[in-house]
Amino acid sequence: LLVSSNLVQFYLFWELMGAASYLLIGFWWKKESARRAAVQAFLTNRLGDFALMLAALTLAARFYGGTDFADLPDMAAAPSPATKAFVGWLFFAAAAAKSAQFPLYFWLPDAMEGPTPVSALMHAATMVTAGIFLLTRTWPLLSQVSGLPEAIAVVGAATSIFAAVIACTRKDLKRILAYSTVSHLGLMALAVGLGQISAAVFHLVTHGFFKAALFLCAGGIAHA
C-alpha cells in the first residue's frame, strides 16, 4: 500500500489490509465480543472502501483511465470543479472510516478484543493510519477543493479533543490507549487540513513507534 503508484494498486492493498484487520480482531473467534468487534470493524471499513472505489472509478472515467498519483496535480488543474469536489469528499470519507475520524471512530476502541500484539500492530502500522496516508497522497487534489481542507481540519480537531476526553473516563489500559490512537489520528488529520503534510507524516511515523511500545507494555502489565 505504501509503495503503490496508482489508485488501483492502492485500493487492492487497502482491501487486503481491511480483510487482515477483520481476521486479526476476530482472532479469538470463540468469544462473542471478539466476533462482534471484528464484524463491526469490517462493516465500518466497507463504507470507506466503497468511497475509495467510487473515487478511483470516477477519476478513471473522467481522465481516461488515469489513476496515477503522479497525475493528481494535472487532474487538480483540470477545469472540472464538480468532479474534483466529488472525488475529494469521497477521499475524505474513505480516510475518515479507515482512520477512525468522527463520527466513524467507534470501531477502533472495540477492536481491542484482539490479542495485545495485534493491537500493537494495528495501532502502530498502516492498519489505522492508511486513511491519513491517503489524504497526504491525494493532497494535490484535495487542496483544490473549496472548503475541504477546512473540513478535514475541523473534523480532525474535534476527533482529537473528543477522543482525549473519552480516554480520561476509561479505566481499561488498552481501551485508554485505543482512544489515544483516535486522538492522535485526529491530530494528523488536523495537520493535513492545515496543509502541513510533512508534519502529518512525521507524526504518523513517530506515533507508530511509541504506540507499539505502549501496547506491548500494556500487554505485559495485563499478563502480570
ROSE-4610 file (N, C-alpha, C; in Angstrom, 1 decimal, always signed):
// ROSE-4610
residu = [L/L/L/L/L/L/V/V/V/S/S/S/S/S/S/N/N/N/L/L/L/V/V/V/Q/Q/Q/F/F/F/Y/Y/Y/L/L/L/F/F/F/W/W/W/E/E/E/L/L/L/M/M/M/G/G/G/A/A/A/A/A/A/S/S/S/Y/Y/Y/L/L/L/L/L/L/I/I/I/G/G/G/F/F/F/W/W/W/W/W/W/K/K/K/K/K/K/E/E/E/S/S/S/A/A/A/R/R/R/R/R/R/A/A/A/A/A/A/V/V/V/Q/Q/Q/A/A/A/F/F/F/L/L/L/T/T/T/N/N/N/R/R/R/L/L/L/G/G/G/D/D/D/F/F/F/A/A/A/L/L/L/M/M/M/L/L/L/A/A/A/A/A/A/L/L/L/T/T/T/L/L/L/A/A/A/A/A/A/R/R/R/F/F/F/Y/Y/Y/G/G/G/G/G/G/T/T/T/D/D/D/F/F/F/A/A/A/D/D/D/L/L/L/P/P/P/D/D/D/M/M/M/A/A/A/A/A/A/A/A/A/P/P/P/S/S/S/P/P/P/A/A/A/T/T/T/K/K/K/A/A/A/F/F/F/V/V/V/G/G/G/W/W/W/L/L/L/F/F/F/F/F/F/A/A/A/A/A/A/A/A/A/A/A/A/A/A/A/K/K/K/S/S/S/A/A/A/Q/Q/Q/F/F/F/P/P/P/L/L/L/Y/Y/Y/F/F/F/W/W/W/L/L/L/P/P/P/D/D/D/A/A/A/M/M/M/E/E/E/G/G/G/P/P/P/T/T/T/P/P/P/V/V/V/S/S/S/A/A/A/L/L/L/M/M/M/H/H/H/A/A/A/A/A/A/T/T/T/M/M/M/V/V/V/T/T/T/A/A/A/G/G/G/I/I/I/F/F/F/L/L/L/L/L/L/T/T/T/R/R/R/T/T/T/W/W/W/P/P/P/L/L/L/L/L/L/S/S/S/Q/Q/Q/V/V/V/S/S/S/G/G/G/L/L/L/P/P/P/E/E/E/A/A/A/I/I/I/A/A/A/V/V/V/V/V/V/G/G/G/A/A/A/A/A/A/T/T/T/S/S/S/I/I/I/F/F/F/A/A/A/A/A/A/V/V/V/I/I/I/A/A/A/C/C/C/T/T/T/R/R/R/K/K/K/D/D/D/L/L/L/K/K/K/R/R/R/I/I/I/L/L/L/A/A/A/Y/Y/Y/S/S/S/T/T/T/V/V/V/S/S/S/H/H/H/L/L/L/G/G/G/L/L/L/M/M/M/A/A/A/L/L/L/A/A/A/V/V/V/G/G/G/L/L/L/G/G/G/Q/Q/Q/I/I/I/S/S/S/A/A/A/A/A/A/V/V/V/F/F/F/H/H/H/L/L/L/V/V/V/T/T/T/H/H/H/G/G/G/F/F/F/F/F/F/K/K/K/A/A/A/A/A/A/L/L/L/F/F/F/L/L/L/C/C/C/A/A/A/G/G/G/G/G/G/I/I/I/A/A/A/H/H/H/A/A/A]
num = [1/1/1/2/2/2/3/3/3/4/4/4/5/5/5/6/6/6/7/7/7/8/8/8/9/9/9/10/10/10/11/11/11/12/12/12/13/13/13/14/14/14/15/15/15/16/16/16/17/17/17/18/18/18/19/19/19/20/20/20/21/21/21/22/22/22/23/23/23/24/24/24/25/25/25/26/26/26/27/27/27/28/28/28/29/29/29/30/30/30/31/31/31/32/32/32/33/33/33/34/34/34/35/35/35/36/36/36/37/37/37/38/38/38/39/39/39/40/40/40/41/41/41/42/42/42/43/43/43/44/44/44/45/45/45/46/46/46/47/47/47/48/48/48/49/49/49/50/50/50/51/51/51/52/52/52/53/53/53/54/54/54/55/55/55/56/56/56/57/57/57/58/58/58/59/59/59/60/60/60/61/61/61/62/62/62/63/63/63/64/64/64/65/65/65/66/66/66/67/67/67/68/68/68/69/69/69/70/70/70/71/71/71/72/72/72/73/73/73/74/74/74/75/75/75/76/76/76/77/77/77/78/78/78/79/79/79/80/80/80/81/81/81/82/82/82/83/83/83/84/84/84/85/85/85/86/86/86/87/87/87/88/88/88/89/89/89/90/90/90/91/91/91/92/92/92/93/93/93/94/94/94/95/95/95/96/96/96/97/97/97/98/98/98/99/99/99/100/100/100/101/101/101/102/102/102/103/103/103/104/104/104/105/105/105/106/106/106/107/107/107/108/108/108/109/109/109/110/110/110/111/111/111/112/112/112/113/113/113/114/114/114/115/115/115/116/116/116/117/117/117/118/118/118/119/119/119/120/120/120/121/121/121/122/122/122/123/123/123/124/124/124/125/125/125/126/126/126/127/127/127/128/128/128/129/129/129/130/130/130/131/131/131/132/132/132/133/133/133/134/134/134/135/135/135/136/136/136/137/137/137/138/138/138/139/139/139/140/140/140/141/141/141/142/142/142/143/143/143/144/144/144/145/145/145/146/146/146/147/147/147/148/148/148/149/149/149/150/150/150/151/151/151/152/152/152/153/153/153/154/154/154/155/155/155/156/156/156/157/157/157/158/158/158/159/159/159/160/160/160/161/161/161/162/162/162/163/163/163/164/164/164/165/165/165/166/166/166/167/167/167/168/168/168/169/169/169/170/170/170/171/171/171/172/172/172/173/173/173/174/174/174/175/175/175/176/176/176/177/177/177/178/178/178/179/179/179/180/180/180/181/181/181/182/182/182/183/183/183/184/184/184/185/185/185/186/186/186/187/187/187/188/188/188/189/189/189/190/190/190/191/191/191/192/192/192/193/193/193/194/194/194/195/195/195/196/196/196/197/197/197/198/198/198/199/199/199/200/200/200/201/201/201/202/202/202/203/203/203/204/204/204/205/205/205/206/206/206/207/207/207/208/208/208/209/209/209/210/210/210/211/211/211/212/212/212/213/213/213/214/214/214/215/215/215/216/216/216/217/217/217/218/218/218/219/219/219/220/220/220/221/221/221/222/222/222/223/223/223/224/224/224]
x = [+0.8/+0.0/+0.9/+2.0/+2.8/+3.5/+3.8/+4.6/+3.8/+2.5/+1.6/+1.7/+1.8/+2.0/+0.7/-0.4/-1.7/-2.8/-4.0/-5.2/-5.7/-5.5/-5.9/-5.1/-3.8/-3.0/-3.3/-3.4/-3.7/-5.0/-6.0/-7.3/-7.2/-6.5/-6.4/-5.7/-4.7/-4.0/-4.7/-5.5/-6.4/-7.4/-8.0/-9.0/-8.3/-7.1/-6.4/-6.1/-5.8/-5.5/-6.7/-7.9/-9.1/-9.5/-9.3/-9.5/-8.6/-7.4/-6.4/-6.8/-7.3/-7.7/-8.9/-9.8/-11.0/-10.6/-9.6/-9.2/-8.4/-7.6/-6.8/-7.7/-8.6/-9.5/-10.3/-10.8/-11.6/-10.7/-9.5/-8.6/-9.2/-9.7/-10.3/-11.8/-12.0/-13.4/-14.4/-14.0/-15.0/-15.6/-15.0/-15.6/-16.6/-17.8/-18.9/-18.4/-17.8/-17.4/-16.3/-15.4/-14.4/-15.0/-16.0/-16.7/-17.4/-18.1/-18.9/-18.0/-16.9/-15.9/-15.3/-15.0/-14.5/-15.5/-16.7/-17.8/-18.0/-18.0/-18.2/-17.1/-15.9/-14.7/-14.8/-15.2/-15.3/-16.4/-17.5/-18.6/-18.4/-17.8/-17.5/-16.4/-15.4/-14.4/-14.9/-16.0/-16.6/-17.1/-17.6/-18.1/-17.0/-15.8/-14.7/-14.2/-14.2/-13.8/-14.6/-15.9/-16.8/-16.5/-16.3/-16.0/-14.7/-13.7/-12.4/-12.6/-13.3/-13.5/-14.3/-15.3/-16.0/-15.2/-14.3/-13.4/-12.4/-11.9/-10.9/-11.6/-12.9/-13.6/-14.0/-14.3/-14.7/-13.5/-12.3/-11.1/-10.7/-10.8/-10.5/-11.4/-12.7/-13.7/-13.5/-13.2/-13.1/-11.8/-10.7/-9.4/-8.9/-9.8/-9.4/-8.4/-8.8/-8.0/-6.9/-6.7/-5.5/-5.8/-5.1/-5.3/-3.9/-2.9/-1.5/-1.5/-0.9/-0.7/+0.1/+1.0/+1.8/+1.0/-0.2/-1.0/-2.0/-2.1/-3.1/-2.9/-1.7/-1.6/-2.3/-2.1/-2.7/-4.2/-4.7/-6.2/-6.7/-6.0/-6.4/-6.5/-5.7/-5.7/-6.8/-7.4/-8.4/-9.6/-10.3/-11.5/-12.7/-12.8/-13.9/-14.2/-14.6/-14.7/-15.7/-16.8/-17.7/-17.1/-16.3/-15.7/-14.6/-13.8/-12.8/-13.5/-14.6/-15.2/-15.8/-16.4/-17.0/-15.9/-14.8/-13.7/-13.0/-12.8/-12.2/-12.9/-14.2/-15.1/-15.1/-15.1/-15.0/-13.7/-12.6/-11.3/-11.4/-12.0/-12.1/-13.0/-14.1/-14.9/-14.2/-13.4/-12.6/-11.6/-11.0/-10.0/-10.6/-11.8/-12.5/-12.9/-13.3/-13.7/-12.5/-11.4/-10.2/-9.5/-9.4/-8.6/-9.4/-10.6/-11.5/-11.7/-12.1/-12.4/-13.9/-14.2/-15.6/-16.5/-17.7/-18.3/-18.0/-17.0/-16.8/-15.6/-15.5/-14.4/-14.6/-15.9/-16.3/-15.8/-15.4/-14.9/-13.6/-12.7/-11.3/-11.2/-11.9/-11.7/-12.2/-13.3/-13.8/-12.9/-12.0/-11.0/-10.0/-10.1/-9.2/-9.5/-10.5/-10.8/-9.8/-9.0/-7.9/-6.8/-5.8/-4.7/-3.9/-3.1/-2.4/-1.4/-0.6/+0.3/-0.4/-1.6/-2.4/-2.8/-3.1/-3.4/-2.2/-1.0/+0.2/+0.4/+0.2/+0.4/-0.6/-1.9/-2.9/-2.7/-2.4/-2.3/-0.9/+0.1/+1.4/+1.6/+1.1/+1.4/+0.3/+0.3/-0.6/-2.1/-2.3/-3.7/-4.7/-4.4/-5.4/-4.9/-3.7/-3.2/-3.3/-3.8/-3.9/-4.8/-5.8/-6.6/-5.9/-5.0/-4.2/-3.2/-2.7/-1.7/-2.4/-3.7/-4.4/-4.6/-4.9/-5.1/-3.8/-2.6/-1.4/-1.0/-1.3/-1.0/-1.9/-3.1/-4.1/-4.2/-3.3/-3.4/-3.4/-2.6/-2.6/-4.0/-4.9/-6.3/-7.1/-7.0/-7.8/-7.7/-6.5/-6.2/-6.9/-7.3/-8.0/-9.5/-10.0/-11.5/-11.9/-12.8/-13.2/-13.9/-13.3/-13.9/-13.5/-12.9/-12.5/-11.3/-10.2/-9.2/-9.6/-10.5/-11.0/-11.9/-12.7/-13.5/-12.6/-11.5/-10.6/-10.0/-9.6/-9.0/-10.0/-11.2/-12.2/-12.6/-12.8/-13.1/-11.9/-10.7/-9.5/-9.4/-9.6/-9.5/-10.6/-11.8/-12.9/-12.7/-12.2/-11.9/-10.8/-9.8/-8.7/-9.2/-9.9/-10.4/-11.4/-12.3/-13.4/-12.8/-11.9/-11.3/-10.5/-9.8/-9.0/-9.8/-11.0/-11.9/-12.4/-12.8/-13.4/-12.3/-11.0/-10.0/-9.8/-10.1/-10.0/-11.0/-12.1/-13.1/-13.0/-12.0/-11.9/-10.9/-11.0/-10.1/-9.3/-9.8/-9.1/-7.9/-6.7/-5.5/-5.5/-5.8/-5.8/-6.9/-8.0/-9.0/-8.6/-7.9/-7.4/-6.4/-5.5/-4.6/-5.3/-6.4/-7.1/-7.7/-8.3/-8.8/-7.6/-6.5/-5.3/-4.9/-5.0/-4.8/-5.7/-7.0/-8.0/-7.7/-7.3/-6.9/-5.7/-4.7/-3.6/-3.9/-4.8/-5.2/-5.9/-6.7/-7.3/-6.2/-5.2/-4.1/-3.5/-3.3/-2.7/-3.6/-4.9/-5.9/-5.9/-5.8/-5.7/-4.5/-3.4/-2.2/-2.4/-3.0/-3.3/-4.2/-5.3/-6.2/-5.6/-4.6/-3.9/-2.8/-2.6/-1.6/-0.2/-0.1/+1.2/+1.4/+1.7/+1.8/+3.0/+4.1/+5.3/+5.1/+4.5/+4.2/+3.3/+2.3/+1.3/+2.1/+2.9/+3.6/+4.7/+5.3/+6.3/+5.6/+4.4/+3.7/+3.2/+2.8/+2.4/+3.5/+4.7/+5.8/+6.2/+6.3/+6.7/+5.6/+4.3/+3.2/+3.3/+3.7/+3.8/+4.8/+5.9/+7.0/+6.5/+6.0/+5.7/+4.4/+3.4/+2.2/+2.4/+3.3/+3.6/+4.2/+5.1/+5.8/+4.7/+3.8/+2.8/+1.9/+1.5/+0.6/+1.3/+2.5/+3.2/+3.5/+3.7/+3.9/+2.5/+1.4/+0.1/-0.2/+0.2/+0.1/+0.9/+2.1/+2.9/+2.2/+1.7/+1.0/-0.2/-1.0/-2.2/-1.9/-0.9/-0.5/+0.1/+0.8/+1.3/+0.2]
y = [-1.2/+0.0/+1.3/+1.2/+2.4/+2.7/+1.7/+2.0/+1.9/+1.9/+1.8/+3.2/+3.1/+4.3/+4.8/+4.0/+4.5/+4.0/+4.5/+4.3/+2.9/+2.2/+0.8/-0.1/+0.0/-0.8/-0.4/+0.9/+1.3/+0.7/+0.7/+0.2/-1.3/-2.1/-3.5/-3.9/-3.2/-3.5/-2.9/-1.8/-1.2/-2.3/-3.0/-4.0/-5.2/-5.6/-6.7/-6.4/-5.1/-4.7/-4.8/-4.4/-4.5/-5.9/-6.8/-8.2/-8.7/-8.3/-8.7/-8.2/-7.0/-6.4/-7.2/-7.5/-8.3/-9.7/-10.3/-11.6/-11.5/-10.4/-10.3/-9.9/-9.0/-8.6/-9.8/-10.6/-11.8/-13.0/-12.8/-14.0/-15.0/-14.4/-15.3/-15.5/-16.2/-16.3/-17.0/-17.7/-18.3/-17.3/-16.1/-15.1/-14.2/-14.1/-13.3/-11.9/-11.3/-9.9/-9.7/-10.7/-10.6/-10.7/-11.6/-11.7/-10.4/-9.9/-8.7/-7.5/-7.4/-6.3/-6.4/-7.7/-7.9/-7.5/-7.9/-7.6/-6.1/-5.5/-4.0/-3.3/-3.7/-3.0/-3.3/-4.5/-4.9/-4.0/-3.9/-3.2/-1.7/-1.1/+0.3/+0.6/-0.2/+0.0/-0.2/-1.0/-1.1/+0.2/+1.0/+2.4/+3.1/+3.1/+3.8/+3.2/+1.8/+1.1/+1.5/+1.6/+1.9/+3.3/+4.3/+5.6/+5.7/+5.0/+5.0/+4.3/+3.3/+2.6/+3.6/+4.3/+5.2/+6.4/+6.8/+7.9/+7.5/+6.3/+5.7/+5.5/+5.0/+4.8/+6.1/+7.1/+8.4/+9.1/+9.0/+9.6/+8.8/+7.5/+6.7/+7.0/+7.2/+7.5/+9.0/+9.9/+11.3/+11.6/+10.9/+11.2/+10.0/+9.3/+8.2/+7.2/+6.7/+5.6/+6.1/+7.4/+7.9/+7.8/+7.0/+6.9/+7.0/+7.4/+7.5/+8.7/+8.5/+9.6/+10.8/+10.4/+11.5/+12.4/+11.9/+12.8/+13.6/+13.5/+14.2/+15.7/+16.3/+17.7/+18.2/+17.4/+17.7/+17.6/+16.6/+16.4/+17.6/+18.0/+19.1/+20.4/+20.5/+21.7/+21.7/+20.5/+20.4/+21.2/+21.8/+22.7/+21.8/+21.1/+20.3/+20.4/+21.5/+21.7/+20.7/+20.3/+19.4/+18.0/+17.6/+16.3/+16.3/+17.3/+17.4/+17.4/+18.2/+18.2/+16.8/+16.2/+14.8/+13.8/+13.8/+12.9/+13.2/+14.5/+14.9/+14.5/+14.8/+14.4/+12.9/+12.1/+10.7/+10.2/+10.8/+10.5/+10.8/+11.9/+12.2/+11.2/+10.8/+9.8/+8.5/+8.1/+6.8/+6.9/+8.1/+8.3/+8.3/+8.9/+9.0/+7.6/+6.7/+5.4/+4.6/+4.6/+3.8/+4.3/+5.6/+6.2/+6.8/+6.2/+6.4/+7.9/+8.7/+10.1/+10.2/+11.2/+11.4/+11.6/+10.9/+10.0/+8.5/+8.2/+6.8/+6.2/+6.8/+6.4/+5.1/+4.7/+3.8/+2.4/+2.0/+0.7/+0.4/+1.5/+1.3/+0.9/+1.5/+1.1/-0.4/-0.7/-2.1/-3.1/-2.7/-3.6/-4.2/-3.7/-4.2/-5.6/-6.2/-7.6/-8.5/-8.1/-8.9/-9.1/-10.0/-10.1/-8.8/-8.6/-7.4/-7.1/-8.2/-7.9/-7.5/-7.9/-7.5/-6.0/-5.6/-4.2/-3.3/-3.8/-3.1/-2.9/-4.0/-3.9/-3.0/-3.1/-2.3/-0.8/-0.4/+1.0/+1.6/+0.8/+1.3/+1.3/+0.3/+0.2/+0.9/+0.7/+1.4/+1.0/+0.0/-0.6/+0.5/+1.5/+2.5/+3.9/+4.0/+5.3/+5.4/+4.3/+4.4/+5.5/+5.9/+7.0/+8.3/+8.5/+9.7/+9.7/+8.5/+8.4/+8.7/+8.2/+8.5/+10.0/+10.8/+12.2/+12.9/+12.4/+13.0/+12.7/+11.5/+11.2/+11.9/+12.2/+12.9/+14.4/+14.9/+16.3/+17.3/+17.0/+18.0/+18.2/+17.2/+17.3/+17.9/+17.4/+17.8/+19.3/+19.8/+21.2/+22.2/+21.6/+22.5/+22.5/+21.7/+21.6/+22.6/+23.5/+24.6/+24.1/+24.5/+24.1/+22.8/+21.9/+20.6/+20.6/+21.3/+21.3/+21.8/+22.8/+23.3/+22.3/+21.5/+20.5/+19.4/+19.0/+18.0/+18.5/+19.7/+20.3/+20.3/+20.7/+20.8/+19.4/+18.5/+17.1/+16.5/+16.7/+16.2/+16.8/+18.1/+18.7/+18.2/+18.1/+17.6/+16.2/+15.4/+14.0/+13.9/+14.7/+14.7/+15.0/+16.1/+16.6/+15.6/+15.2/+14.3/+12.9/+12.3/+11.1/+11.2/+12.3/+12.5/+12.7/+13.3/+13.5/+12.1/+11.3/+9.9/+9.1/+9.2/+8.4/+8.7/+9.9/+10.3/+9.6/+9.1/+8.4/+6.9/+6.3/+4.9/+4.4/+3.1/+2.5/+1.4/+0.7/-0.3/+0.2/-0.3/+0.3/+0.3/-0.9/-1.0/+0.0/+0.1/+1.0/+2.5/+2.8/+4.2/+4.4/+3.5/+3.6/+3.7/+2.9/+3.0/+4.4/+5.0/+6.3/+7.3/+7.0/+7.8/+7.8/+6.6/+6.5/+7.3/+7.3/+8.1/+9.5/+10.0/+11.4/+11.8/+10.9/+11.2/+11.2/+10.3/+10.4/+11.7/+12.2/+13.5/+14.6/+14.5/+15.5/+15.4/+14.2/+14.1/+14.7/+14.4/+15.0/+16.5/+17.0/+18.5/+19.1/+18.4/+18.9/+18.8/+17.8/+17.7/+18.8/+19.0/+20.1/+21.4/+21.7/+22.9/+23.0/+21.9/+21.9/+21.6/+21.1/+20.7/+19.2/+18.9/+17.4/+16.8/+17.5/+16.9/+16.6/+17.5/+17.4/+16.2/+16.0/+14.9/+13.6/+13.5/+12.2/+11.9/+13.0/+12.8/+12.3/+12.8/+12.3/+10.9/+10.6/+9.3/+8.2/+8.6/+7.7/+7.6/+8.7/+8.7/+8.0/+8.3/+7.6/+6.1/+5.6/+4.2/+3.6/+4.3/+3.8/+3.8/+4.9/+4.9/+4.2/+4.1/+3.4/+1.9/+1.4/-0.1/-0.4/+0.4/+0.1/+0.2/+1.2/+1.3/+0.1/-0.4/-1.5/-2.8/-3.0/-4.1/-4.0/-2.8/-2.7/-2.9/-2.5/-2.7/-4.2/-4.9/-6.4/-7.0/-6.6/-7.1/-6.9/-5.7/-5.3/-6.2/-6.4/-7.2/-8.7/-9.2/-10.6/-10.7/-9.7/-9.7/-9.6]
z = [+0.0/+0.0/+0.0/+0.8/+0.9/-0.4/-1.2/-2.4/-3.7/-3.5/-4.7/-5.5/-6.8/-7.6/-8.2/-8.1/-8.6/-7.7/-7.9/-7.0/-7.1/-8.3/-8.4/-7.5/-7.6/-6.7/-5.2/-4.9/-3.6/-3.1/-3.9/-3.5/-3.2/-4.0/-3.8/-2.5/-2.2/-0.9/+0.3/+0.0/+1.1/+1.5/+0.5/+0.8/+1.5/+1.0/+1.7/+3.1/+3.4/+4.8/+5.6/+5.0/+5.7/+6.1/+5.2/+5.5/+6.6/+6.5/+7.5/+8.9/+9.0/+10.3/+10.8/+9.9/+10.3/+11.0/+10.3/+10.8/+12.1/+12.2/+13.4/+14.6/+14.4/+15.5/+16.0/+15.1/+15.5/+15.7/+16.1/+16.4/+17.4/+18.5/+19.5/+19.0/+18.0/+17.4/+18.2/+19.3/+20.2/+21.1/+21.2/+22.1/+21.3/+21.8/+21.1/+20.9/+21.9/+21.8/+20.7/+20.6/+19.5/+18.2/+18.0/+16.7/+16.4/+17.4/+17.1/+16.8/+17.5/+17.2/+15.8/+15.4/+14.0/+12.9/+13.1/+12.1/+12.1/+13.3/+13.3/+12.6/+12.8/+12.1/+10.6/+10.2/+8.8/+8.1/+8.7/+8.1/+8.0/+9.1/+9.1/+8.0/+7.9/+6.9/+5.4/+5.3/+4.0/+3.4/+4.3/+3.9/+3.2/+3.9/+3.4/+2.1/+2.0/+0.8/-0.4/-0.1/-1.2/-1.7/-0.8/-1.2/-2.0/-1.6/-2.3/-3.7/-3.8/-5.1/-6.0/-5.5/-6.3/-6.8/-5.9/-6.3/-7.4/-7.2/-8.2/-9.6/-9.6/-10.8/-11.5/-10.7/-11.2/-11.9/-11.2/-11.9/-13.1/-13.1/-14.3/-15.4/-15.1/-16.2/-16.7/-15.8/-16.2/-16.9/-16.5/-17.1/-17.9/-18.5/-19.5/-18.9/-17.7/-17.1/-16.3/-16.2/-15.4/-13.9/-13.2/-11.7/-11.0/-11.7/-11.1/-10.1/-9.0/-8.0/-8.6/-9.5/-10.1/-11.0/-11.5/-12.3/-11.6/-10.3/-9.5/-9.6/-9.7/-9.9/-11.2/-12.3/-13.5/-13.4/-12.7/-12.5/-11.7/-10.7/-9.9/-10.7/-11.8/-12.6/-13.7/-13.8/-14.9/-14.5/-15.5/-15.3/-15.0/-13.9/-13.6/-12.1/-11.6/-10.1/-9.5/-10.2/-9.6/-9.4/-10.4/-10.3/-9.2/-9.2/-8.1/-6.7/-6.6/-5.3/-4.9/-5.9/-5.6/-5.2/-6.0/-5.7/-4.4/-4.1/-2.9/-1.7/-1.7/-0.5/-0.3/-1.4/-1.3/-0.7/-1.1/-0.4/+1.1/+1.4/+2.9/+3.6/+3.0/+3.6/+3.8/+2.8/+2.9/+4.0/+4.1/+5.2/+6.6/+6.7/+8.0/+8.5/+7.6/+8.0/+8.4/+7.6/+7.9/+9.1/+9.3/+10.3/+11.5/+11.6/+12.8/+13.1/+12.1/+12.4/+12.8/+13.6/+14.0/+12.8/+12.7/+13.7/+13.6/+12.8/+12.5/+13.3/+14.5/+15.4/+16.2/+16.4/+17.4/+17.2/+16.0/+15.8/+16.3/+16.4/+16.8/+18.3/+19.3/+20.6/+20.8/+20.1/+20.2/+19.6/+18.8/+18.2/+19.2/+20.4/+21.5/+21.9/+21.3/+21.6/+21.1/+20.1/+19.6/+20.6/+20.4/+21.3/+21.3/+22.4/+22.6/+21.5/+21.0/+19.9/+18.6/+18.4/+17.3/+17.4/+18.7/+18.9/+18.6/+19.1/+18.8/+17.3/+16.6/+15.1/+14.5/+14.8/+14.2/+14.5/+15.7/+16.0/+15.7/+15.4/+15.1/+13.6/+12.9/+11.4/+10.6/+9.3/+8.4/+8.6/+9.4/+9.5/+9.8/+10.7/+11.1/+10.5/+10.1/+9.6/+8.1/+7.5/+6.0/+5.5/+6.3/+5.8/+5.8/+6.8/+6.9/+5.7/+5.4/+4.3/+3.0/+2.9/+1.6/+1.5/+2.6/+2.5/+2.0/+2.6/+2.2/+0.7/+0.2/-1.2/-2.1/-1.7/-2.7/-2.4/-1.5/-1.2/-2.3/-3.4/-4.6/-5.1/-5.0/-5.5/-4.4/-3.1/-2.0/-1.8/-1.9/-1.6/-2.6/-3.7/-4.7/-4.6/-3.6/-3.4/-2.4/-2.8/-1.9/-0.6/+0.5/+1.8/+2.4/+1.6/+2.0/+3.0/+2.8/+3.8/+5.1/+5.1/+6.4/+7.1/+6.3/+6.9/+7.5/+6.8/+7.3/+8.7/+8.7/+9.9/+11.1/+10.8/+11.9/+12.4/+11.5/+11.9/+12.7/+12.2/+12.9/+14.3/+14.5/+15.8/+16.7/+16.2/+17.0/+17.5/+16.5/+16.9/+17.9/+17.8/+18.8/+20.2/+20.3/+21.6/+22.2/+21.3/+21.8/+22.3/+21.6/+22.0/+23.2/+23.4/+24.5/+25.8/+25.7/+26.8/+27.2/+26.2/+26.5/+27.2/+26.7/+27.3/+28.8/+29.2/+30.6/+31.5/+30.8/+31.6/+31.7/+31.0/+30.9/+31.9/+32.3/+33.3/+32.7/+31.6/+31.0/+30.2/+30.4/+29.9/+28.4/+27.8/+26.3/+25.7/+26.3/+25.8/+25.8/+26.9/+27.0/+25.9/+25.6/+24.5/+23.2/+23.0/+21.8/+21.5/+22.6/+22.4/+22.2/+22.7/+22.5/+21.0/+20.4/+19.0/+18.2/+18.5/+17.8/+17.9/+19.1/+19.3/+18.5/+18.4/+17.6/+16.1/+15.7/+14.3/+13.9/+14.9/+14.7/+14.6/+15.4/+15.2/+13.8/+13.3/+12.0/+10.9/+11.1/+10.1/+10.2/+11.4/+11.6/+10.9/+11.0/+10.3/+8.8/+8.3/+6.8/+6.4/+7.2/+6.8/+6.8/+7.6/+7.6/+6.6/+5.8/+4.7/+5.2/+6.4/+7.0/+6.7/+5.5/+5.1/+5.8/+5.8/+6.4/+7.9/+8.6/+10.0/+10.2/+9.4/+9.5/+9.3/+8.3/+8.0/+9.1/+9.6/+10.7/+11.9/+12.3/+13.5/+13.2/+12.0/+11.7/+12.0/+11.6/+11.9/+13.3/+14.0/+15.4/+16.3/+15.9/+16.6/+16.6/+15.4/+15.3/+16.3/+16.4/+17.4/+18.8/+19.3/+20.7/+21.0/+20.1/+20.4/+20.4/+19.5/+19.6/+20.9/+21.4/+22.7/+23.8/+23.8/+24.8/+24.9/+23.7/+23.7/+24.2/+23.8/+24.3/+25.8/+26.3/+27.8/+28.5/+27.9/+28.4/+28.5/+27.5/+27.5/+28.6/+28.8/+29.9/+31.2/+31.4/+32.7/+32.9/+31.8/+31.9/+32.3/+31.7/+32.0/+33.4/+33.8/+35.2/+36.2]
